[in-house]
């Protein structure tokens, strides 16, 4: 079931939860609404569900307008399943009764309800727990019941509001894999709200990054991670080194960012000149004990801190008095004095005109300072 959101607006007093928001999701796709707290992502989900009424705009599900300013289709008529952060299970009902709740409202026959409940519980591997109550289940089992309840009505569209946030790290990783499998096997279109970038990158086909009620960028996980539109998205999608400087202009899709004696040749998504930021992902750099004879950006520095993270090392390298970068490598640093190599195609230049560039750089410097205990 496709979803179209057009020029959606919603305010609470002076706070804009949705500020002219538009995006389209094809049938069967898994979309993550990603953003910091207060960005408006849960409000957007509730408007899609019919639990909040937009101030303006249009929402269409499978080509049918469920909100267009003239009318708003009630939640029960939108053909959606919803999984909440707190699971919202009825404590006085058994597992089977919780899962069958939506089916009973749809006046299905008892044999059909029993069959559908059994099928839904089998999908989430809860066979044999039909007669237990929610307080007799673990957190992971309760979460599976909530998913089974949503799946039982065979919704073409499923909305999920941070359903894994209450689980511990290992169970959360297991459940995100299971959830994607279930949704894909059933051919369900899904919209998943999260502030966790790892969840968004691992689970989704498309990501909408929201900021202050606006769509900051939409694309595949790979596009947003490797080609962010601005420094805010670059920092929100993962660890990044920001090298501020001045770009000398764009030629053949590349630009040079200069910071004192340092010059970095980077990929330029758009023409850029003047104040700029070079974005370097920690995993894209390599450490060498002497200057390697390979093409790319070379930075000479001193390793001021290293720590083993299990399977990889994180290093903090002081390049100049004011510039410190971090790297992730599979091995120890070869020496205290190192040369750091970044391929040109892994160095991205972004305009630093936006206010969020300074905020992202400050956040990166603060994080690096915590690593070395300063």
C-alpha positions as semicolon CSV with decimal commas, in nm:
position;residue;x (nm);y (nm);z (nm)
1;X;0,000;0,000;0,000
2;X;0,155;0,329;-0,111
3;X;0,158;0,636;0,111
4;X;0,162;0,999;-0,003
5;X;0,211;1,290;0,235
6;X;0,176;1,635;0,080
7;X;0,243;1,974;0,243
8;X;0,151;1,841;0,586
9;X;0,134;2,102;0,862
10;X;0,072;2,068;1,235
11;X;0,147;2,311;1,517
12;X;0,111;2,295;1,894
13;X;0,110;2,658;1,999
14;X;0,429;2,810;1,862
15;X;0,591;2,468;1,803
16;X;0,574;2,330;1,450
17;X;0,561;1,951;1,459
18;X;0,511;1,928;1,081
19;X;0,619;2,218;0,864
20;X;0,513;2,167;0,503
21;X;0,623;1,802;0,507
22;X;0,598;1,592;0,189
23;X;0,717;1,242;0,097
24;X;0,600;0,936;-0,099
25;X;0,646;0,571;-0,007
26;X;0,585;0,288;-0,257
27;X;0,398;-0,031;-0,174
28;X;0,598;-0,284;0,029
29;X;0,871;-0,040;0,133
30;X;1,005;0,001;0,487
31;X;1,051;0,368;0,578
32;X;1,221;0,501;0,891
33;X;1,124;0,841;1,026
34;X;1,449;0,940;1,196
35;X;1,522;1,249;1,399
36;X;1,609;1,386;1,742
37;X;1,352;1,424;2,016
38;X;1,105;1,697;1,931
39;X;1,159;1,675;1,555
40;X;0,793;1,584;1,495
41;X;0,828;1,223;1,381
42;X;0,576;1,072;1,628
43;X;0,325;1,345;1,549
44;X;0,356;1,260;1,178
45;X;0,293;0,892;1,259
46;X;-0,014;0,980;1,466
47;X;-0,149;1,194;1,182
48;X;-0,104;0,902;0,943
49;X;-0,295;0,684;1,190
50;X;-0,573;0,937;1,232
51;X;-0,494;0,994;1,600
52;X;-0,398;1,357;1,534
53;X;-0,565;1,593;1,287
54;X;-0,332;1,797;1,063
55;X;-0,376;2,172;1,035
56;X;-0,332;2,149;0,658
57;X;-0,205;1,921;0,383
58;X;-0,305;1,587;0,239
59;X;-0,252;1,221;0,334
60;X;-0,333;0,947;0,083
61;X;-0,309;0,574;0,151
62;X;-0,315;0,352;-0,157
63;X;-0,447;0,642;-0,363
64;X;-0,734;0,717;-0,124
65;X;-0,727;1,048;0,058
66;X;-0,769;0,988;0,431
67;X;-0,714;1,356;0,506
68;X;-0,734;1,649;0,269
69;X;-0,865;1,940;0,474
70;X;-1,226;1,865;0,387
71;X;-1,250;1,530;0,560
72;X;-1,057;1,301;0,791
73;X;-1,118;0,927;0,773
74;X;-1,144;0,767;1,123
75;X;-0,850;0,550;1,235
76;X;-1,049;0,224;1,219
77;X;-1,126;0,285;0,851
78;X;-0,768;0,346;0,738
79;X;-0,663;-0,022;0,713
80;X;-0,354;0,016;0,928
81;X;-0,190;-0,178;1,209
82;X;-0,006;0,012;1,481
83;X;0,257;-0,097;1,733
84;X;0,318;0,144;2,019
85;X;0,632;0,205;2,224
86;X;0,470;0,070;2,543
87;X;0,300;-0,221;2,357
88;X;-0,046;-0,114;2,489
89;X;-0,153;-0,469;2,577
90;X;-0,473;-0,525;2,776
91;X;-0,348;-0,658;3,114
92;X;-0,676;-0,841;3,192
93;X;-0,673;-1,027;2,858
94;X;-0,475;-1,336;2,763
95;X;-0,231;-1,338;2,476
96;X;-0,495;-1,488;2,247
97;X;-0,755;-1,232;2,353
98;X;-0,513;-0,944;2,293
99;X;-0,427;-1,070;1,946
100;X;-0,792;-1,133;1,856
101;X;-0,914;-0,791;1,972
102;X;-0,904;-0,623;1,630
103;X;-1,050;-0,929;1,460
104;X;-1,347;-0,936;1,698
105;X;-1,416;-0,570;1,624
106;X;-1,427;-0,663;1,255
107;X;-1,696;-0,923;1,337
108;X;-1,503;-1,223;1,208
109;X;-1,644;-1,564;1,292
110;X;-1,500;-1,746;1,593
111;X;-1,337;-2,023;1,384
112;X;-1,175;-1,764;1,157
113;X;-1,056;-1,563;1,458
114;X;-0,902;-1,872;1,618
115;X;-0,725;-1,962;1,293
116;X;-0,592;-1,609;1,242
117;X;-0,470;-1,584;1,604
118;X;-0,285;-1,916;1,572
119;X;-0,123;-1,805;1,246
120;X;-0,018;-1,468;1,388
121;X;0,132;-1,619;1,704
122;X;0,319;-1,875;1,495
123;X;0,472;-1,591;1,290
124;X;0,624;-1,440;1,604
125;X;0,716;-1,778;1,760
126;X;0,474;-1,758;2,054
127;X;0,294;-2,088;1,997
128;X;0,170;-2,238;2,322
129;X;0,149;-1,907;2,511
130;X;-0,209;-1,828;2,410
131;X;-0,346;-1,848;2,766
132;X;-0,082;-1,643;2,943
133;X;-0,138;-1,285;3,056
134;X;0,098;-0,996;2,971
135;X;0,248;-0,984;3,322
136;X;0,353;-1,348;3,277
137;X;0,564;-1,261;2,972
138;X;0,910;-1,112;2,926
139;X;0,951;-0,772;2,762
140;X;1,049;-0,935;2,435
141;X;0,747;-1,165;2,442
142;X;0,514;-0,872;2,513
143;X;0,661;-0,691;2,218
144;X;0,596;-0,997;1,998
145;X;0,234;-1,006;2,114
146;X;0,193;-0,641;2,012
147;X;0,335;-0,720;1,669
148;X;0,114;-1,031;1,635
149;X;-0,192;-0,822;1,720
150;X;-0,103;-0,573;1,449
151;X;-0,032;-0,851;1,197
152;X;-0,353;-1,038;1,275
153;X;-0,573;-0,789;1,091
154;X;-0,350;-0,829;0,783
155;X;-0,288;-0,456;0,749
156;X;-0,151;-0,331;0,417
157;X;0,017;-0,051;0,616
158;X;0,186;-0,084;0,955
159;X;0,293;0,209;1,173
160;X;0,548;0,149;1,447
161;X;0,639;0,402;1,715
162;X;0,981;0,308;1,861
163;X;0,858;-0,043;1,954
164;X;1,207;-0,171;2,044
165;X;1,322;0,110;2,271
166;X;1,227;-0,071;2,594
167;X;1,429;-0,383;2,514
168;X;1,790;-0,454;2,609
169;X;2,056;-0,421;2,339
170;X;2,088;-0,791;2,241
171;X;1,712;-0,850;2,228
172;X;1,660;-0,525;2,037
173;X;1,904;-0,642;1,768
174;X;1,732;-0,979;1,743
175;X;1,384;-0,825;1,725
176;X;1,469;-0,570;1,458
177;X;1,580;-0,854;1,230
178;X;1,264;-1,050;1,309
179;X;1,040;-0,749;1,256
180;X;1,180;-0,671;0,912
181;X;1,142;-1,038;0,816
182;X;0,777;-1,046;0,920
183;X;0,689;-0,723;0,743
184;X;0,865;-0,824;0,422
185;X;0,716;-1,175;0,418
186;X;0,366;-1,030;0,448
187;X;0,428;-0,764;0,181
188;X;0,335;-0,490;0,427
189;X;0,428;-0,126;0,380
190;X;0,583;-0,003;0,706
191;X;0,666;0,334;0,861
192;X;0,891;0,311;1,164
193;X;0,963;0,600;1,402
194;X;1,302;0,596;1,573
195;X;1,574;0,826;1,707
196;X;1,825;0,538;1,680
197;X;2,037;0,573;1,366
198;X;2,150;0,210;1,383
199;X;1,789;0,089;1,370
200;X;1,714;0,322;1,080
201;X;2,021;0,219;0,881
202;X;1,977;-0,154;0,947
203;X;1,603;-0,189;0,893
204;X;1,482;0,054;0,629
205;X;1,469;0,081;0,253
206;X;1,423;0,457;0,280
207;X;1,494;0,707;0,558
208;X;1,329;1,043;0,614
209;X;1,547;1,256;0,842
210;X;1,334;1,512;1,025
211;X;1,444;1,827;1,200
212;X;1,213;2,080;1,363
213;X;0,913;1,946;1,174
214;X;1,081;1,960;0,834
215;X;1,217;1,696;0,599
216;X;1,592;1,746;0,615
217;X;1,671;1,471;0,362
218;X;1,518;1,151;0,223
219;X;1,701;0,863;0,061
220;X;1,838;0,513;0,104
221;X;2,054;0,440;0,410
222;X;2,363;0,434;0,188
223;X;2,280;0,767;0,024
224;X;2,222;0,946;0,352
225;X;2,529;0,800;0,520
226;X;2,777;0,858;0,236
227;X;2,617;1,163;0,073
228;X;2,446;1,367;0,347
229;X;2,295;1,698;0,238
230;X;2,439;1,898;0,527
231;X;2,663;1,863;0,833
232;X;2,365;1,802;1,065
233;X;2,265;1,487;0,873
234;X;2,628;1,377;0,847
235;X;2,668;1,390;1,226
236;X;2,324;1,244;1,302
237;X;2,378;0,939;1,080
238;X;2,708;0,845;1,243
239;X;3,047;0,950;1,371
240;X;3,219;1,197;1,141
241;X;3,524;1,420;1,137
242;X;3,448;1,778;1,033
243;X;3,735;1,982;0,893
244;X;3,627;2,346;0,855
245;X;3,790;2,563;0,594
246;X;3,737;2,742;0,268
247;X;3,652;2,575;-0,065
248;X;3,829;2,710;-0,373
249;X;3,546;2,624;-0,611
250;X;3,406;2,316;-0,780
251;X;3,566;2,150;-1,083
252;X;3,462;1,812;-1,227
253;X;3,257;1,733;-0,919
254;X;3,543;1,801;-0,677
255;X;3,656;2,090;-0,460
256;X;3,958;2,158;-0,241
257;X;3,899;2,253;0,122
258;X;4,187;2,449;0,276
259;X;4,251;2,479;0,648
260;X;4,582;2,658;0,704
261;X;4,850;2,443;0,539
262;X;4,608;2,152;0,507
263;X;4,437;2,092;0,170
264;X;4,176;1,820;0,121
265;X;4,039;1,727;-0,219
266;X;3,678;1,614;-0,179
267;X;3,370;1,511;-0,373
268;X;3,127;1,802;-0,415
269;X;2,760;1,712;-0,456
270;X;2,679;2,072;-0,548
271;X;2,890;2,371;-0,649
272;X;3,054;2,513;-0,339
273;X;3,286;2,807;-0,281
274;X;3,377;2,996;0,032
275;X;3,315;2,864;0,385
276;X;3,298;2,483;0,369
277;X;3,332;2,168;0,573
278;X;3,512;1,849;0,472
279;X;3,338;1,540;0,610
280;X;3,554;1,234;0,679
281;X;3,405;0,912;0,820
282;X;3,635;0,745;1,079
283;X;3,618;0,405;0,909
284;X;3,736;0,547;0,575
285;X;4,083;0,646;0,696
286;X;4,392;0,426;0,717
287;X;4,699;0,468;0,938
288;X;5,056;0,442;0,809
289;X;5,395;0,471;0,979
290;X;5,540;0,648;0,672
291;X;5,382;0,838;0,381
292;X;5,223;0,581;0,146
293;X;5,263;0,627;-0,230
294;X;4,889;0,621;-0,304
295;X;4,657;0,889;-0,437
296;X;4,435;1,066;-0,188
297;X;4,439;1,303;0,103
298;X;4,731;1,267;0,342
299;X;4,736;1,407;0,694
300;X;5,035;1,383;0,926
301;X;4,962;1,357;1,296
302;X;5,023;1,210;1,638
303;X;4,815;0,936;1,802
304;X;4,702;1,075;2,137
305;X;4,462;0,796;2,234
306;X;4,370;0,443;2,123
307;X;4,108;0,202;2,256
308;X;4,006;-0,150;2,160
309;X;3,633;-0,186;2,096
310;X;3,625;-0,558;2,018
311;X;3,700;-0,633;1,654
312;X;3,831;-0,284;1,583
313;X;4,036;-0,001;1,727
314;X;3,940;0,362;1,769
315;X;4,222;0,614;1,747
316;X;4,227;0,986;1,817
317;X;4,490;1,161;1,607
318;X;4,604;1,520;1,659
319;X;4,672;1,667;1,315
320;X;4,728;2,031;1,409
321;X;4,699;2,229;1,729
322;X;4,326;2,279;1,672
323;X;4,233;1,979;1,455
324;X;4,183;1,633;1,601
325;X;4,028;1,344;1,409
326;X;3,919;0,995;1,502
327;X;3,962;0,675;1,303
328;X;3,833;0,319;1,323
329;X;4,075;0,049;1,209
330;X;4,109;-0,327;1,244
331;X;4,462;-0,304;1,389
332;X;4,664;-0,110;1,643
333;X;4,826;0,215;1,537
334;X;5,158;0,129;1,365
335;X;5,343;0,405;1,553
336;X;5,286;0,720;1,756
337;X;5,368;0,944;1,459
338;X;5,138;0,850;1,172
339;X;5,019;0,949;0,828
340;X;4,643;0,924;0,779
341;X;4,514;0,851;0,429
342;X;4,160;0,928;0,311
343;X;4,060;0,842;-0,048
344;X;3,926;1,140;-0,240
345;X;3,596;0,967;-0,312
346;X;3,543;0,919;0,064
347;X;3,590;1,286;0,144
348;X;3,277;1,499;0,104
349;X;3,265;1,877;0,099
350;X;2,953;2,058;0,222
351;X;2,869;2,425;0,243
352;X;2,924;2,569;0,588
353;X;2,674;2,850;0,537
354;X;2,408;2,675;0,743
355;X;2,402;2,728;1,118
356;X;2,395;2,354;1,178
357;X;2,749;2,321;1,040
358;X;2,894;2,499;1,341
359;X;2,678;2,294;1,576
360;X;2,790;1,967;1,416
361;X;3,156;2,066;1,429
362;X;3,126;2,169;1,794
363;X;2,958;1,837;1,875
364;X;3,234;1,643;1,697
365;X;3,511;1,832;1,878
366;X;3,334;1,779;2,212
367;X;3,307;1,404;2,145
368;X;3,675;1,380;2,054
369;X;3,768;1,572;2,368
370;X;3,576;1,321;2,581
371;X;3,769;1,038;2,416
372;X;4,103;1,176;2,531
373;X;3,974;1,300;2,867
374;X;4,017;1,675;2,810
